[in-house]
Amino acid sequence: MPPSFFQRHFLLFVIGAIALTIAVQALLIAGEHYLASHPGVGPSYGVILGKTPTPTVTPAQTQPANLYQRPDFEAGIVDPHWTQNSYGPDDIAWQNDLPLIQAQTGARWLEMPVLFTQTSPTSTQVKTGQGTPTAESVVFGIRAARALGFHVFIVPLFSVDVQGAWAASIQFSTVALEQQWFDSFWQTFQPYVVAAQAGGAEQISIGTEEVWLQEYASITLWNTLIARVRSVFAGTITYDMNWTSLSDPVPAWFSNSDLGMVGVSEYIPLVDQRERLELPAIIPLWRDKVKVLLDTLSTQIGKPVILSEIGYRNSADTLYHPWLPFSTVSPSDPTEQAAACDAALTNIIPDSHIMGTFFWGWDSVNGFKLSGQPAMAVLHKWYTSPQA
């Protein structure tokens, strides 16, 4: 008996439903194959340096595209964290910091310090400590920052377990001892260079404020360290010198072609006594006492410089001995802190010799803290300016 009108249409409906189900399954299978072959797409979890979860991000969280006169300028903030879990999945403070830094300062770059230690200035053994994050945490932290649109700069810092000693104090009496120190440092630092590459950091420093080693250690040892880092890391390599070395002869190894630029920890005093100045008076002081030295260094080495650290404490005498985290005499003065930052950026932004600046620091940096201070608005003004 020929099918009725209802039977014919019901049969067509069943056939259509089966075809639709097959098509959906095919699309799902194709999508799974695509995600498997494109590990950077989708909210998957990668495995690098062990099981390191990859932070996810929605498009609304990324920085908007802005037009800048200096799109490569490193408009940065330092956000140090000082535990073994720092920057990792359990460091909720770090994850909360990132969108705040971005929104309140306009920073496009983030500096992540990694703290190493040694027992004395003459010890040849460089170690991790309670304040050193794991390499896995560093990978996670880099990815979390990059997911929000930040560029990332990894910087090793050094503490010496002797009162009054610091990175500048590290020194040795023979080349053999220097060799032992450089080998130990590379053994300890190498996992973090791997982490920087795995996480997608764009820049890494090979050292910070090692005044004696920078000037007197074997050139061959420095060039070997640079070559070791280059063998692992594809991005920009820097070294961060202390401001006290700006008047010293330029080390020969600064000419190494794999050293893309030189950083400076800039805490140069602008006045010779405790005094509070207004912005119009600070701007020319910064030009004459700081900018001239930085421009001279850049010209001598034939490379740009960055201020890998620059900071002004929240005190009325912040222009005097600015490296001190607190003033024991002068009262808090967030307006003077903001004015000092403003004067610095007034000079820095238009200067083609200076490729970037990283303000110390967002939080956990004693009197230098920028979080919650008027200086945030100053940084935002300059970092989001078309001039930057």
C-alpha positions as CSV (number, residue, x, y, z in Angstrom):
1,M,0.0,0.0,0.0
2,P,1.5,3.4,-0.9
3,P,2.6,5.5,2.1
4,S,0.2,8.1,3.3
5,F,1.1,11.8,3.3
6,F,1.9,11.6,7.1
7,Q,4.1,8.5,6.6
8,R,6.1,10.1,3.8
9,H,6.9,13.2,5.8
10,F,7.7,11.3,9.0
11,L,10.2,9.2,7.0
12,L,11.8,12.3,5.7
13,F,12.0,13.8,9.2
14,V,13.8,10.7,10.5
15,I,16.3,10.6,7.7
16,G,17.0,14.3,8.2
17,A,17.6,13.9,11.9
18,I,20.0,11.1,11.3
19,A,22.0,13.1,8.8
20,L,22.2,16.1,11.1
21,T,23.5,13.9,14.0
22,I,26.2,12.5,11.7
23,A,27.2,16.0,10.6
24,V,27.5,17.3,14.2
25,Q,29.7,14.3,15.2
26,A,31.9,14.9,12.2
27,L,32.4,18.6,13.2
28,L,33.2,17.7,16.8
29,I,35.8,15.1,15.6
30,A,37.3,17.6,13.2
31,G,37.5,20.2,16.0
32,E,39.3,17.8,18.3
33,H,41.8,17.0,15.7
34,Y,42.4,20.8,15.0
35,L,42.9,21.6,18.7
36,A,45.3,18.6,19.1
37,S,47.4,19.9,16.2
38,H,47.3,23.5,17.4
39,P,48.3,23.5,21.1
40,G,48.1,27.3,21.4
41,V,44.3,27.3,20.5
42,G,41.5,26.7,23.0
43,P,41.6,26.3,26.8
44,S,43.8,23.3,26.9
45,Y,46.5,22.5,29.5
46,G,50.1,22.1,28.2
47,V,52.9,20.1,29.8
48,I,56.2,22.0,30.0
49,L,58.7,21.5,32.8
50,G,56.2,19.0,34.3
51,K,52.5,19.6,34.4
52,T,52.2,23.4,34.2
53,P,48.6,24.6,33.8
54,T,48.1,27.2,31.1
55,P,46.0,30.2,32.2
56,T,43.0,30.9,29.9
57,V,41.8,34.3,28.8
58,T,38.8,35.7,27.0
59,P,39.3,38.3,24.2
60,A,37.7,40.9,26.4
61,Q,40.6,40.7,28.8
62,T,43.3,41.5,26.4
63,Q,44.7,45.0,26.0
64,P,43.1,47.1,23.2
65,A,45.3,48.0,20.3
66,N,46.7,51.5,20.6
67,L,48.7,53.6,18.3
68,Y,52.1,54.7,19.8
69,Q,54.9,56.7,18.3
70,R,57.2,54.2,20.0
71,P,55.4,50.8,19.8
72,D,58.6,49.0,21.0
73,F,59.0,51.1,24.0
74,E,59.0,48.9,27.2
75,A,56.5,50.7,29.4
76,G,57.0,48.5,32.4
77,I,56.3,47.7,36.1
78,V,58.2,45.4,38.4
79,D,56.0,43.1,40.4
80,P,58.2,41.0,42.7
81,H,56.9,38.1,44.7
82,W,59.1,36.4,47.2
83,T,58.0,32.8,47.9
84,Q,58.5,29.4,46.3
85,N,54.9,29.5,45.0
86,S,55.3,33.0,43.5
87,Y,53.8,33.5,40.1
88,G,52.2,30.1,40.2
89,P,48.6,28.8,40.3
90,D,48.5,29.2,44.1
91,D,49.8,32.8,44.0
92,I,46.3,34.5,44.0
93,A,47.9,37.9,44.8
94,W,49.9,37.7,41.5
95,Q,46.8,36.8,39.5
96,N,44.9,39.7,41.1
97,D,47.8,42.1,40.5
98,L,47.9,41.7,36.7
99,P,44.6,43.3,35.7
100,L,45.0,46.0,38.3
101,I,48.5,46.9,37.0
102,Q,47.2,47.0,33.5
103,A,44.2,49.1,34.2
104,Q,45.8,51.5,36.7
105,T,49.2,52.1,35.2
106,G,48.8,51.3,31.5
107,A,51.9,49.2,31.6
108,R,52.6,47.1,28.6
109,W,55.6,45.2,30.0
110,L,55.9,43.3,33.3
111,E,59.2,42.5,35.0
112,M,59.3,39.2,37.0
113,P,62.3,39.0,39.4
114,V,63.7,35.6,40.4
115,L,65.7,35.8,43.6
116,F,68.9,33.7,44.0
117,T,71.2,33.6,47.0
118,Q,74.7,32.7,48.2
119,T,76.2,32.5,51.7
120,S,79.0,35.1,51.3
121,P,80.5,37.5,48.8
122,T,83.2,35.0,48.0
123,S,81.1,31.9,47.9
124,T,81.2,30.1,44.5
125,Q,77.8,28.4,45.0
126,V,74.7,30.1,43.8
127,K,71.5,28.6,45.2
128,T,67.7,28.9,45.2
129,G,66.1,29.8,48.6
130,Q,62.8,30.2,50.3
131,G,62.2,33.3,48.2
132,T,62.8,31.7,44.9
133,P,59.8,30.6,42.8
134,T,59.9,27.2,41.1
135,A,60.6,27.1,37.3
136,E,57.1,25.7,36.9
137,S,55.6,28.7,38.7
138,V,57.5,31.1,36.5
139,V,56.1,29.4,33.4
140,F,52.6,29.8,34.7
141,G,53.2,33.4,35.7
142,I,54.6,34.3,32.3
143,R,51.6,32.7,30.6
144,A,49.1,34.5,32.9
145,A,50.7,37.8,32.1
146,R,50.9,37.2,28.4
147,A,47.3,36.1,28.3
148,L,46.4,39.6,29.4
149,G,48.5,41.2,26.7
150,F,51.7,41.9,28.7
151,H,55.2,41.5,27.4
152,V,57.4,39.7,30.0
153,F,61.0,40.4,31.2
154,I,62.6,37.8,33.5
155,V,65.4,39.2,35.8
156,P,67.6,37.3,38.3
157,L,68.3,39.2,41.5
158,F,70.9,38.2,44.1
159,S,71.0,38.2,47.9
160,V,74.1,37.5,50.0
161,D,73.6,36.1,53.5
162,V,76.0,38.6,55.1
163,Q,74.7,41.8,56.6
164,G,75.5,44.8,54.3
165,A,76.5,42.6,51.4
166,W,74.7,42.4,48.1
167,A,75.2,41.5,44.4
168,A,77.9,44.2,44.0
169,S,79.9,42.6,46.8
170,I,80.4,39.3,44.9
171,Q,84.1,39.0,44.0
172,F,86.9,36.5,43.7
173,S,90.7,36.4,43.9
174,T,91.4,34.0,41.0
175,V,89.9,33.3,37.6
176,A,89.4,29.7,38.7
177,L,87.1,30.8,41.4
178,E,85.3,33.1,39.0
179,Q,84.8,30.1,36.7
180,Q,83.3,28.1,39.6
181,W,80.8,30.9,40.3
182,F,79.7,31.3,36.7
183,D,79.3,27.5,36.3
184,S,77.2,27.3,39.5
185,F,75.1,30.3,38.5
186,W,74.4,28.8,35.1
187,Q,73.4,25.4,36.7
188,T,71.0,27.2,39.0
189,F,69.7,29.8,36.4
190,Q,69.4,27.4,33.4
191,P,65.9,26.0,34.4
192,Y,64.6,29.5,34.6
193,V,66.0,30.4,31.2
194,V,64.1,27.3,29.9
195,A,61.0,28.5,31.7
196,A,61.3,31.9,30.1
197,Q,61.5,30.3,26.7
198,A,58.7,27.9,27.4
199,G,56.4,30.5,28.8
200,G,56.9,32.9,26.0
201,A,58.9,35.7,27.8
202,E,60.3,38.2,25.3
203,Q,63.3,39.4,27.4
204,I,65.7,38.0,30.0
205,S,68.6,39.5,32.0
206,I,71.8,37.5,32.7
207,G,72.5,39.4,35.9
208,T,71.8,42.4,38.1
209,E,74.0,44.9,39.8
210,E,77.1,42.6,40.0
211,V,79.4,45.6,40.0
212,W,82.7,43.8,40.7
213,L,82.1,40.8,38.4
214,Q,80.9,43.1,35.7
215,E,84.1,45.1,35.7
216,Y,86.8,42.5,36.7
217,A,85.6,39.0,35.9
218,S,87.0,37.3,32.8
219,I,85.5,38.5,29.6
220,T,85.5,34.9,28.4
221,L,83.3,33.9,31.3
222,W,80.7,36.6,30.5
223,N,80.7,35.7,26.8
224,T,80.2,32.1,27.7
225,L,77.3,32.9,29.9
226,I,75.7,34.9,27.1
227,A,76.2,32.0,24.7
228,R,74.7,29.6,27.2
229,V,71.6,31.7,27.6
230,R,71.3,32.2,23.8
231,S,71.4,28.4,23.3
232,V,68.2,28.2,25.2
233,F,66.4,31.6,24.8
234,A,65.4,33.2,21.6
235,G,64.4,36.6,22.8
236,T,66.3,39.7,23.8
237,I,69.2,39.2,26.3
238,T,70.2,42.1,28.6
239,Y,72.4,42.7,31.6
240,D,71.3,45.1,34.3
241,M,74.1,47.3,35.7
242,N,74.0,49.4,38.8
243,W,73.8,53.2,38.4
244,T,77.1,53.6,40.3
245,S,78.9,52.0,37.3
246,L,77.8,54.6,34.8
247,S,81.0,56.6,35.2
248,D,83.3,53.5,34.9
249,P,84.9,52.2,31.8
250,V,82.4,50.2,29.7
251,P,83.1,46.4,29.9
252,A,84.4,44.9,26.7
253,W,81.8,42.2,26.8
254,F,79.0,44.7,26.5
255,S,79.8,44.6,22.7
256,N,78.7,41.0,22.5
257,S,76.2,40.9,19.5
258,D,73.9,38.7,21.5
259,L,73.5,41.3,24.2
260,G,70.6,43.3,22.7
261,M,70.6,46.2,25.2
262,V,71.9,47.1,28.6
263,G,69.7,47.8,31.6
264,V,70.4,50.2,34.4
265,S,69.2,50.2,38.0
266,E,68.6,53.9,38.3
267,Y,68.6,55.4,41.8
268,I,70.7,58.5,41.1
269,P,70.3,61.2,43.8
270,L,69.0,64.5,42.3
271,V,69.8,66.7,45.3
272,D,72.6,66.9,47.8
273,Q,70.5,67.4,50.8
274,R,67.0,66.6,52.0
275,E,64.6,68.9,50.2
276,R,61.3,68.8,48.6
277,L,61.0,70.2,45.0
278,E,58.1,70.8,42.7
279,L,57.8,69.1,39.3
280,P,59.2,72.1,37.2
281,A,62.4,72.0,39.2
282,I,62.8,68.2,39.1
283,I,62.6,67.9,35.3
284,P,65.9,69.7,34.5
285,L,67.6,68.0,37.4
286,W,66.7,64.6,36.0
287,R,67.9,65.7,32.5
288,D,71.3,66.9,33.7
289,K,72.0,64.2,36.3
290,V,70.5,61.1,34.8
291,K,69.5,61.5,31.1
292,V,72.9,62.7,30.0
293,L,74.6,59.7,31.6
294,L,72.2,57.2,30.0
295,D,72.5,58.8,26.6
296,T,76.3,58.7,26.9
297,L,76.2,55.0,27.8
298,S,74.0,54.2,24.8
299,T,76.3,56.1,22.5
300,Q,79.4,54.3,23.8
301,I,78.0,50.8,23.4
302,G,76.0,51.5,20.2
303,K,72.9,49.9,21.8
304,P,69.8,51.2,23.5
305,V,69.5,51.2,27.2
306,I,66.5,50.5,29.5
307,L,65.9,51.4,33.1
308,S,65.5,47.9,34.3
309,E,64.8,49.4,37.7
310,I,63.8,52.9,38.7
311,G,62.0,53.9,41.8
312,Y,61.1,56.7,44.1
313,R,59.9,56.1,47.7
314,N,56.9,57.7,49.2
315,S,58.6,60.5,51.2
316,A,59.3,64.2,51.1
317,D,63.0,63.5,50.6
318,T,62.7,60.9,47.8
319,L,65.1,62.9,45.6
320,Y,67.9,62.4,48.2
321,H,69.4,58.9,48.4
322,P,66.5,57.4,46.4
323,W,67.8,53.9,46.8
324,L,66.8,53.8,50.5
325,P,63.4,52.1,50.9
326,F,62.3,54.3,53.8
327,S,63.1,57.8,55.1
328,T,63.9,58.0,58.8
329,V,63.5,61.7,58.9
330,S,61.0,63.0,56.3
331,P,57.2,62.3,56.3
332,S,55.3,60.3,53.7
333,D,54.7,62.4,50.6
334,P,52.9,60.6,47.8
335,T,52.7,63.8,45.8
336,E,56.5,64.1,45.7
337,Q,56.8,60.5,44.7
338,A,54.4,61.1,41.8
339,A,56.3,64.3,40.8
340,A,59.6,62.4,40.7
341,C,58.1,59.7,38.4
342,D,56.6,62.4,36.3
343,A,59.9,64.2,35.9
344,A,61.6,60.9,34.9
345,L,59.1,60.1,32.3
346,T,59.1,63.6,30.9
347,N,62.7,63.0,30.0
348,I,62.5,59.3,29.1
349,I,59.6,59.1,26.7
350,P,61.0,61.3,23.9
351,D,64.6,60.0,24.3
352,S,65.4,57.5,21.5
353,H,68.4,56.2,23.5
354,I,66.2,54.9,26.2
355,M,64.1,51.9,25.1
356,G,62.1,51.3,28.2
357,T,61.6,51.8,31.9
358,F,60.5,49.4,34.7
359,F,59.3,51.1,37.9
360,W,60.0,49.5,41.2
361,G,57.6,48.4,42.1
362,W,53.9,47.5,42.3
363,D,53.8,46.0,45.9
364,S,55.9,44.2,48.5
365,V,58.7,46.8,47.9
366,N,58.5,48.8,51.1
367,G,58.3,52.6,50.6
368,F,58.6,52.3,46.8
369,K,55.1,50.8,46.6
370,L,53.1,52.3,43.7
371,S,49.9,50.4,44.3
372,G,47.2,52.8,45.6
373,Q,49.5,55.9,45.2
374,P,49.0,59.0,43.0
375,A,52.1,57.9,41.0
376,M,49.9,55.3,39.3
377,A,48.0,58.0,37.5
378,V,51.3,59.6,36.4
379,L,52.5,56.3,34.9
380,H,49.1,55.8,33.2
381,K,49.3,59.3,31.7
382,W,52.6,58.6,30.1
383,Y,52.3,54.9,29.3
384,T,49.0,55.4,27.4
385,S,50.2,58.6,25.7
386,P,50.6,58.5,21.9
387,Q,54.1,59.7,22.6
388,A,55.1,56.4,24.3
